[in-house]
Amino acid sequence: MNTAHHTNPQKGFTYYTIYLKGLSNGSGYIDVALSDEQLLKDYLQYLDVGIKPVRTYVVTMAPKAQGKSVASTGQLCINLSDVSAITTVKPG
């Protein structure tokens, strides 16, 4: 069962650029703000010991984005075996 990996989300967010194998959007990557750094931790663990690759994460809206405060805006489900690289930025 795929569930979000946090029970107590940390305040704030992390910006991710996720490069995906075979993504046909013209750039080969997606940008997303997630509620924590769990995706990066899971990706490193996947590379190291081969954990189950399909994971779900909470997508977060950046502060003051479209005049709204930080809020959950959905979920991102990703197959870590399709990821070729990840970069992160933790604001503030």
N, C-alpha and C positions, 0 to 999 in steps of 0.2 A: 504494500500500500504506500503510495507516495503522499507524504505529508510535509508541511512546512517544518524546517529543522529547528525552529526556535520556539521556546515556550514563553520566554520573557524577552521580547525584542529589545535591543539596546536603543537608546535614544539616538537619533541621527540616521545616517545612511552612508553607503559607499557607492561611488560611481564605478561601473564596470564597463570595459570594452571587451567583448567576447568575440574572438575570431573563430568561425565555424567552418569546418570542411564542407565543401559543396554548397555553401550558401549562395544563392543566385539573386542577390539584391544589388549588385553592382559594386559593392565595397567589400563583401566577404565578412563583415562584422556587424554586431548590434551593440548599441549603447543602452544601458539600463541602470537605474538607481535601485539598489536593494537595501533592505533594512539592516543588514549586518555583513560581516566578512565570511559567512559560512560557505558561500559558493567557492571562494578561493581556497579555503581549508579543505573542502571536499575534493576539489580538483587536484590539489597536491597529494591528498591521500589516495585518490584514484590512480595518479601516476606512480605513486610509491608502492602501494600494495594491491591495487585493483579492486577497490570497493565497488558495490553495485552502482552502475553509471547513471541511472535515471533518478533525478532529484527535482524537488519543487522548492521554490523560494518566494518570499513575499516581495513584491515590487512596491517601491516607495516613491511618492512624489517629492521632489526637492522642495525645500522651504521656500515659501512665497511664490511657488510656481503657479502661474495663472491666478494669483491672489489668494491661494489656499495655503494653509499650514501643512506640515508634513503629515501625510495620511497614507494608509495602505490603499493601493489602487489595483490590486489583483495579484496574480501569481505567475511566475515564470517556471515552466517545466523544461528541463534541459537534459539531454543525453550527453554525459561528460565524454563519452567516446567520440563524439562529433566535434569536440573543442580542440582547436590546434594551439591556442594561446589565450591568456587572459591578462589584462592590465587593470589596475585599480587606482582610484584616487579617493582618499578619505578627507573631505573638507574639514577645515577648522582644526 
